[in-house]
């Protein structure tokens, strides 16, 4: 999954800082802290640059069911089967725009989405967010209803709005 090109350097720097702080790759840290606790069935990894550093903004790869597991973890604000994997308050902060950060609100940050901590925020009163990847790879999350949608098809420019219409209909129906 990736973020905007304008913020790509921030995710890359964050990955390098993480590597320096924990003395292991982001993939290894993710495996230990998230992937194993949620019972992921396959390894996840990032593409690496010429120096061997993982690209924080791009190239995160996992199998579909593990993307769904990640979505479930996020939908439960970082909890998995009663165990808090990611702090709840951090999850809320990551997926909510503070009043002082109005420029990050949906329809202000971009025509459609707002921006949190490397996640895209849906418009509306209800807290919903997505991890948006390259060419139509999405994990959409509605913490209120615990609805998660994983989309891995190639994005078709003619039908670009269809995943969002599907997401909206799912939340309306199930949420």
C-alpha positions as MATLAB code, in Angstrom:
seq = 'XXXXXXXXXXXXXXXXXXXXXXXXXXXXXXXXXXXXXXXXXXXXXXXXXXXXXXXXXXXXXXXXXXXXXXXXXXXXXXXXXXXXXXXXXXXXXXXXXXXXXXXXXXXXXXXXXXXXXXXXXXXXXXXXXXXXXXXXXXXXXXXXXXXXXXXXXXXXXXXXXXXXXXXXXXXXXXX';
ca = [
       0.000    0.000    0.000;
       1.275    3.473   -0.666;
       0.701    7.107    0.126;
       0.705   10.233   -2.060;
       3.891   10.894   -3.988;
       4.199   14.234   -2.170;
       4.345   12.434    1.174;
       6.365    9.433   -0.015;
       9.591   10.740    1.458;
       7.947   10.951    4.878;
       7.020    7.259    4.819;
      10.496    6.360    3.562;
      12.164    8.390    6.336;
       9.806    6.837    8.885;
      10.886    3.384    7.686;
      14.561    4.311    8.027;
      13.986    5.754   11.510;
      12.136    2.580   12.519;
      15.015    0.474   11.201;
      17.503    2.503   13.220;
      15.377    2.436   16.382;
      14.677   -1.308   16.460;
      17.728   -2.499   14.501;
      15.651   -4.627   12.140;
      13.791   -4.194    8.892;
      10.204   -2.977    8.829;
       9.193   -6.416    7.512;
      10.846   -8.175   10.442;
       9.337   -5.728   12.937;
       5.876   -6.032   11.348;
       6.135   -9.831   11.436;
       7.009   -9.851   15.141;
       4.614   -7.136   16.366;
       1.613   -7.528   14.043;
       1.769  -10.384   11.542;
       2.397  -13.215   14.034;
      -0.115  -11.947   16.646;
      -2.916  -11.781   14.035;
      -2.123  -15.254   12.690;
      -1.024  -14.196    9.209;
      -0.643  -17.169    6.894;
       2.185  -15.841    4.729;
       5.150  -13.505    4.987;
       4.659   -9.880    4.035;
       7.426   -7.727    2.621;
       8.289   -4.412    1.024;
      10.212   -3.693   -2.127;
      13.723   -2.491   -1.349;
      15.843    0.254   -2.860;
      19.382   -0.071   -4.240;
      20.850    0.178   -0.710;
      18.565   -2.526    0.657;
      16.188   -0.240    2.572;
      12.513   -1.045    2.339;
      10.444    1.560    0.521;
       8.107    2.794    3.238;
       5.762    4.468    0.763;
       5.420    1.682   -1.766;
       5.580   -1.999   -2.533;
       4.090   -3.617    0.581;
       3.025   -7.122   -0.463;
       0.826   -9.637    1.310;
      -1.772  -12.251    0.450;
      -5.442  -11.275    0.291;
      -6.506  -13.036    3.503;
      -3.690  -11.346    5.419;
      -4.758   -7.951    4.089;
      -8.219   -8.827    5.457;
      -6.685   -9.775    8.817;
      -4.882   -6.428    8.879;
      -8.183   -4.697    8.079;
      -9.869   -6.564   10.932;
      -7.125   -5.438   13.326;
      -7.636   -1.835   12.204;
     -11.448   -2.123   12.416;
     -11.068   -3.130   16.062;
      -8.808   -0.123   16.737;
      -5.710   -2.266   17.086;
      -7.186   -5.118   19.149;
      -7.080   -8.779   18.136;
      -9.036  -11.392   20.069;
      -8.982   -9.286   23.231;
      -5.292   -8.362   23.022;
      -4.291   -4.775   22.191;
      -1.648   -5.014   19.437;
      -1.671   -1.315   18.467;
      -2.635    1.260   21.130;
      -6.300    2.295   20.779;
      -5.634    6.004   21.175;
      -2.952    5.894   18.491;
      -5.430    4.235   16.108;
      -8.022    6.933   16.807;
      -5.442    9.708   16.376;
      -4.187    8.107   13.141;
      -7.674    8.043   11.643;
      -9.116   11.357   12.866;
      -8.308   14.902   11.758;
      -7.741   17.350   14.618;
      -9.461   20.744   14.384;
      -6.039   22.417   14.083;
      -5.266   20.309   10.984;
      -8.201   21.342    8.804;
      -6.034   21.086    5.669;
      -6.064   17.282    6.160;
      -9.882   16.972    6.094;
     -11.686   15.076    3.330;
     -12.457   17.315    0.340;
      -9.650   19.625    1.500;
      -6.587   17.346    1.457;
      -7.822   15.879   -1.845;
     -11.085   16.056   -3.794;
     -12.325   12.904   -2.084;
     -10.200   11.897    0.896;
      -8.615   13.381    3.968;
      -5.290   12.216    5.318;
      -4.325   10.724    8.672;
      -1.168    8.900    9.742;
      -0.425    7.304    6.363;
      -4.104    6.418    5.922;
      -6.803    8.011    3.789;
      -9.921    9.299    5.549;
     -13.396    9.076    4.044;
     -15.722   12.087    4.134;
     -18.655   12.163    6.540;
     -19.265   12.148   10.255;
     -18.530    8.456   10.650;
     -14.857    7.495   11.109;
     -13.877    5.430    8.065;
     -10.490    5.104    6.445;
      -8.521    3.186    3.839;
      -5.049    2.049    2.968;
      -4.707    2.847   -0.712;
      -2.151    1.033   -2.792;
      -0.927    1.173   -6.331;
      -3.372    0.639   -9.205;
      -6.456   -0.160   -7.147;
      -5.204   -2.054   -4.111;
      -7.368   -0.970   -1.139;
      -8.199   -1.953    2.404;
     -11.290   -0.018    3.506;
     -12.249    0.024    7.191;
     -15.334    1.120    9.126;
     -14.563    0.733   12.860;
     -18.162    1.408   13.927;
     -19.620   -1.599   12.113;
     -16.321   -3.552   11.845;
     -16.890   -3.821    8.068;
     -13.693   -4.343    6.069;
     -13.361   -4.488    2.285;
     -10.181   -5.627    0.539;
      -9.931   -4.745   -3.155;
      -7.016   -6.079   -5.187;
      -8.161   -5.628   -8.781;
      -6.394   -3.366  -11.209;
      -7.971    0.072  -11.171;
      -9.875    0.912  -14.345;
      -9.846    4.687  -15.019;
     -13.303    4.496  -16.633;
     -14.799    2.874  -13.520;
     -12.629    4.575  -10.880;
     -15.607    5.468   -8.651;
     -17.052    1.950   -8.515;
     -15.027    0.660   -5.527;
     -16.124    3.684   -3.498;
     -19.774    3.200   -4.483;
     -19.464   -0.463   -3.464;
     -17.854    0.526   -0.165;
     -20.570    3.059    0.568;
     -23.295    0.508   -0.214;
     -21.638   -2.120    2.001;
     -21.415    0.239    4.961;
     -25.008    1.401    4.398;
     -26.231   -2.206    4.236;
     -24.069   -3.808    6.923;
     -23.146   -0.891    9.138;
];
